[in-house]
Amino acid sequence: MTTTKRHLIIGGVAGGASTAARLRRLDEQAEIIMFERGPHVSFSNCCLPWHLSGTIADADTLVLMSPEQFWAQYRITARTGHEVIAISPAEKTITVKDVATGEATTEAYDTLTLSPGAAAIRPQIPGIDTNHVFTIRNVVDIDALQRHLVAKDAKEVVVVGAGFVGLEVAENLVHGGRKVTIIEALPQVLSPLDPELAAILHKELVDQGVDLHLGDSLVEIRNDEVELASGTVVKAEAVVMSVGVRPETALAKAAGLEIGTTGGIKVDENFRTSDPYIYAVGDAIEVTHRLTGKPSLLAMAGPAQRQARTAADHIYGRPTRNRGVIGSSVVQVFDYTAASTGLNEKQAKEAGVDYDFVYVIPGDSVGIMPDSKPLFFKLLFEKPTGRVLGAQAVGKGAADKRIDIIATLITMNGTLEDLADTELAYSPLYSTAKDVVIHAALVGQNILNGEFEQVPVTKVRELVESGAFIIDAREPDEYAAGHIRTAVNIPLSQFRDRLSEIPTDRPVYVHCRSSQRSYNQVRALGQLGVGNAVNISGSYLGICMEQWFEDQASNREPIVTEYNFA
Ligand SMILES: Cc1cc2nc3c(=O)[nH]c(=O)nc-3n(C[C@H](O)[C@H](O)[C@H](O)COP(=O)(O)OP(=O)(O)OC[C@H]3O[C@@H](n4cnc5c(N)ncnc54)[C@H](O)[C@@H]3O)c2cc1C
């Protein structure tokens, strides 16, 4: 009787290859075979868009390891060009088809791990099956797109969907010399961001020459153009569909494995499916959101690799604990970095969490240093516990580092108090002595303690239109360079001598450039018993960023005399 284990894996990329490598580290004797229907294993999906700009000039370099290397270094068999077409849990076998010959064989397993990923969604609209329509999941896809662009000398490309893949593809196409139109059905790009943060990226995309259509959708693809639901027609020599992915569950379903309510393969805390010998990881599974406890889907590489390691550990009896996901991501959008983690406002509302937020725009390094830039930073926390729920950062500096701090804190169930107490590294080039995240934690504590009131930047147009009393706390020269049409300029440096100008019978809304001066004015007015002062979070910089794109797109009258983005 043999004691050698036979571990089979479906899918040879992020989750599959990581499972295989971890299994080998745990058992030098086991037979480990990965089946991959495509021609490559272990390629970098995440780097694919950079081939379009030539940053990664040779598509072959996107493949990190060959089957030969897997065998030589790890004694792992990687069978590319082999598609698993059926699983028999009762017999503990799979049926594998050689893609080139069509020949089918049966393979027995002790354990089977599914990491088949997710398929790009192709909405069934006229023209979707023509050969200038592309989706991007692997090296073959990106190579085919780039070859098409070069062969046709394509100048104009339409990207449908403005999630992180769509944005990365769009940016790299621009850097590759193409004119790009983005079409997004939602009113904003990047759904993990709240609208006021996404709006900053809308401006950046337009500034970089991208033709951005929000709140509109594709209805037909023709030979050299596409038509949108609004009736707009856009020239398109190639169309890239990046409207999301759907977990690959056909095999699992056919094998009778349980599928979760979100459509992903259901797994337990050890990544075991409803069959005790079959595990599943990566984009194909249903995950649990750590903060809401609710099932969800998350197609990200980091979680796939973590899950793979955990599954392999469990196969070898190591104690494991799947504590769920929080959903952290980062993307470059031309000169900006946009990153987020945990819950945004929409998710917090949907989950019924009692929360509040902080939106601050401090410098990402000491203001007098040459590269200091505003960092737009939003932090969500639970009431009344102060538990940190999520954060979003958009800026030209290190937004990712701030979000990674918050992701770490959320993972450890941290609160505003923990965050305010965190001792971070500081030098004027990298941050300020009171870094953005600490600053946000302190503001959050004040809000949690009910020390002052705020309104979100998204409510300012409503305030203007309803005739609210708005104080601009900046200096007169700043006011002259652009202000809210209805705002009264009562600077922080003057307000103590001008208290009589401030009404006491209704709320007064105060803003400055980035909310620091307005906050001080609001606190002082409260203590002086003058009016009911409310801080406008995000202030003038946040207001201009939030309003600009919609003003241009809808031709509505701006609420500001001049925008100010610096
Ligand atoms: C363009 C792009 C950019 C991305 N950028 C990022 C990023 O910056 N950060 C991030 O965290 N994530 C990113 N991702 C997502 C990340 O790549 C995925 O979350 C991750 O690869 C999921 O791993 P997986 O093993 O579940 O699936 P995959 O890596 O997709 O691997 C699944 C493999 O299984 C194979 N397969 C499926 N069915 C069968 C079958 N029946 N038989 C044999 N083989 C089969 C498929 O051919 C596929 O190669 C990006 C994805 C794309 C496409």
The ligand as a Tripos MOL2 file, in Angstrom:
@<TRIPOS>MOLECULE
LIG
   53    58     1     0     0
SMALL
NO_CHARGES

@<TRIPOS>ATOM
      1 C1         -5.5640   42.4420  -16.0110 C.3       1 LIG1
      2 C2         -5.6480   42.0170  -14.5780 C.ar      1 LIG1
      3 C3         -5.0210   42.7840  -13.6160 C.ar      1 LIG1
      4 C4         -5.1170   42.4180  -12.2750 C.ar      1 LIG1
      5 N1         -4.4790   43.1980  -11.3400 N.ar      1 LIG1
      6 C5         -4.5720   42.8650  -10.0390 C.ar      1 LIG1
      7 C6         -3.9050   43.6400   -9.0610 C.ar      1 LIG1
      8 O1         -3.2350   44.6300   -9.3710 O.2       1 LIG1
      9 N2         -4.0300   43.2670   -7.7620 N.ar      1 LIG1
     10 C7         -4.7460   42.1620   -7.3970 C.ar      1 LIG1
     11 O2         -4.8190   41.8500   -6.2010 O.2       1 LIG1
     12 N3         -5.3800   41.4020   -8.3060 N.ar      1 LIG1
     13 C8         -5.3080   41.7260   -9.6120 C.ar      1 LIG1
     14 N4         -5.9450   40.9470  -10.5410 N.ar      1 LIG1
     15 C9         -6.7530   39.8060  -10.0880 C.3       1 LIG1
     16 C10        -5.8960   38.5710   -9.8640 C.3       1 LIG1
     17 O3         -5.1130   38.3420  -10.9940 O.3       1 LIG1
     18 C11        -6.7980   37.3820   -9.5770 C.3       1 LIG1
     19 O4         -7.5420   37.6770   -8.4320 O.3       1 LIG1
     20 C12        -6.0040   36.1270   -9.3310 C.3       1 LIG1
     21 O5         -5.2320   35.8000  -10.4560 O.3       1 LIG1
     22 C13        -6.9700   34.9660   -9.0180 C.3       1 LIG1
     23 O6         -6.2770   33.7650   -8.9590 O.3       1 LIG1
     24 P1         -7.0020   32.4220   -9.3460 P.3       1 LIG1
     25 O7         -6.0080   31.3380   -9.1790 O.co2     1 LIG1
     26 O8         -8.2870   32.3060   -8.6300 O.co2     1 LIG1
     27 O9         -7.3980   32.5800  -10.8800 O.3       1 LIG1
     28 P2         -6.4690   32.8240  -12.1330 P.3       1 LIG1
     29 O10        -5.1840   33.4480  -11.7540 O.co2     1 LIG1
     30 O11        -7.3000   33.5210  -13.1440 O.co2     1 LIG1
     31 O12        -6.1520   31.3560  -12.6370 O.3       1 LIG1
     32 C14        -7.1560   30.4780  -13.0140 C.3       1 LIG1
     33 C15        -6.6240   29.5740  -14.1120 C.3       1 LIG1
     34 O13        -7.4240   28.3960  -14.1430 O.3       1 LIG1
     35 C16        -7.5060   27.9590  -15.4800 C.3       1 LIG1
     36 N5         -8.6740   27.0830  -15.6010 N.ar      1 LIG1
     37 C17        -9.9800   27.4120  -15.3950 C.ar      1 LIG1
     38 N6        -10.7640   26.3350  -15.5750 N.ar      1 LIG1
     39 C18        -9.9500   25.2980  -15.8890 C.ar      1 LIG1
     40 C19       -10.1770   23.9410  -16.1870 C.ar      1 LIG1
     41 N7        -11.3880   23.4300  -16.1970 N.pl3     1 LIG1
     42 N8         -9.1090   23.1670  -16.4590 N.ar      1 LIG1
     43 C20        -7.8550   23.6880  -16.4530 C.ar      1 LIG1
     44 N9         -7.5870   24.9600  -16.2060 N.ar      1 LIG1
     45 C21        -8.6100   25.7650  -15.9050 C.ar      1 LIG1
     46 C22        -7.6440   29.2580  -16.2600 C.3       1 LIG1
     47 O14        -7.2240   29.0370  -17.5950 O.3       1 LIG1
     48 C23        -6.7310   30.1950  -15.4990 C.3       1 LIG1
     49 O15        -5.4610   30.3020  -16.1040 O.3       1 LIG1
     50 C24        -5.8480   41.2680  -11.9010 C.ar      1 LIG1
     51 C25        -6.4690   40.4890  -12.8810 C.ar      1 LIG1
     52 C26        -6.3690   40.8540  -14.1990 C.ar      1 LIG1
     53 C27        -7.0300   40.0060  -15.2470 C.3       1 LIG1
@<TRIPOS>BOND
     1     1     2 1
     2     2     3 ar
     3     2    52 ar
     4     3     4 ar
     5     4     5 ar
     6     4    50 ar
     7     5     6 ar
     8     6     7 ar
     9     6    13 1
    10     7     8 2
    11     7     9 ar
    12     9    10 ar
    13    10    11 2
    14    10    12 ar
    15    12    13 ar
    16    13    14 ar
    17    14    15 1
    18    14    50 ar
    19    15    16 1
    20    16    17 1
    21    16    18 1
    22    18    19 1
    23    18    20 1
    24    20    21 1
    25    20    22 1
    26    22    23 1
    27    23    24 1
    28    24    25 2
    29    24    26 1
    30    24    27 1
    31    27    28 1
    32    28    29 2
    33    28    30 1
    34    28    31 1
    35    31    32 1
    36    32    33 1
    37    33    34 1
    38    33    48 1
    39    34    35 1
    40    35    36 1
    41    35    46 1
    42    36    37 ar
    43    36    45 ar
    44    37    38 ar
    45    38    39 ar
    46    39    40 ar
    47    39    45 ar
    48    40    41 1
    49    40    42 ar
    50    42    43 ar
    51    43    44 ar
    52    44    45 ar
    53    46    47 1
    54    46    48 1
    55    48    49 1
    56    50    51 ar
    57    51    52 ar
    58    52    53 1
@<TRIPOS>SUBSTRUCTURE
     1 LIG1         1 GROUP 0 **** ****
